[in-house]
Amino acid sequence: MGEIFGGRYELVDPLGRGGSGDVWRVWDHRRSQYLAGKVLQQSDSASLLRFVRETGWRFDHPHIVAPLGWIGEDDRVMFAMPLVHGGPVSSLLSDRGPLPKAYVALVADQILDALEVVHGAGLVHRDLKPANILMEPTHTGLPDARLADFGIAAKVGEPRMTRVAEVVGTPGFMSPEAQMGADPDPAQDIYALGVVMIQLLTGNRPSADTPPPLPDNLLNSSLGRFVSGCLVDAGHRFPGAIEARAALAPILSAMPPARISVPDRTPALPPRWGPAGPNTSTLPLPDPDRPGTPISGPSAPSARMVARSPGSLQPGQGAPVQRPGPAIARPSPQSARINPQSARGHMQGAPINQQMVRPAPQGVRPAPQAIRSSPPAARPAPLVGPRGYSQNTPQSGARQSGSRPVANPQTGRSPVAPRDIVLGAGIAAGIALVVILVLLLSM
């Protein structure tokens, strides 16, 4: 999956790039919904301060895309806002060319409705242009325009963050007084709206100095006169959004509505993402039988182990899985003893009270306590010689009539005849090797 900011916003896929940051589709794990996330590109103090100030403008209005929250992590900052699916109105203009007058007038009315709230809060947007007017698809075909990107918005009368000679805005959409470095004023947003309307009506982009001229058929219309009133000098221009919207209202009411189908321009979700968020059901489960699939856990063999049981897997394979083996009948202590007179050639040892030692089947790790000798029967402890043999038992093969071999409490073995030492030592060495393997595998 993608990178997660602050344990909440997960980056899904990039949607575009703005003047101050990249725009991503993000998944909000707290709200359980998709949002748009703007990640700051520059990390200098002035850009960071503008970025944080943009997140401070909170407006609850249907035609304003306001930030919902912001978060900083390491040297990056991101703020989240509602995701608008229709893209900017500039994309609609590129697809269709000049837009109908009634459609442009309704878009202008909705933007003026948003600017009423913005100007009422003492704020000037200062970057009104087609790229910052987002469209939401509707079933009716009527426009649903939303004002976005408050990155360079400024309060009226507050100290400016730019130098005296520095001009902030997009060339072609800035009023003449803004180009001269005047303080922010709501009338500057009205001028930018007039330029936007000319571009939507004609399809022509403005130059850096002057807006494109209106055609004659629009210049003499009521809508053309309204646009011209937005572009006059500051002293004769609409002072704010309230006055401009009041002048537009009778013009809009006299026009029949124009309908345009706005497509959903958000790209398809990437793999492993669905309408309800990350689709974890598509993640493959680990297969212990497939080579190269690591499985972590206490059953994974250690890399320090040199000896392996016959059932252990080779490196690159999954860890062996323990399964219960078949039950083996336990011999009684009396039946497990070996009669030295009838079983010559076998080592005479202590009774075995656990399962018989056998090679572990494939994928089965032997239990660490596969061999355990039972404690000797209660009797007086024999004297033990230097080699661990009982000194009250003859060392030769002949034994006293009726006597029984006495197990050494330290070794758990009974004395053997000298002629059986060689064979007994080999068998004991084999059992000791099995015990060592069991202990190594249990580490």
Protein Blocks (a to p, Z undefined) as FASTA:
>chain_A
ZZdehhlaccfbdcbdcfkbccdddddfklopaddddddfbfcfklmmmmmmmmmpccdd
fkbccdfbdcdehjbccddddddfkbpfklmmmmnopadfklmmmmmmmmmmmmmmmmmn
opafklacfklmccdddfkopacdddehjllgccehiacfbdfklccddehjacfklmno
pacdfklmmmmmmmmmmmmmnopacdfkbccdddfklmmmmklmmmmmmmmcfklmcfbf
klmmmmmmmmmmmpccdddddddfbdcddehiafkbcafklpccddfkbghiacedjklc
cfkbmbdcfkbccehiacdddddddddddddfklmpccfklmghiacddddfbdcddddd
ehiacdfklbccddddddddddddfkopafkbcfbfbdcehiacdddfklopacddfklm
mmmmmmmmmmmmmmmmmmmmmZZ
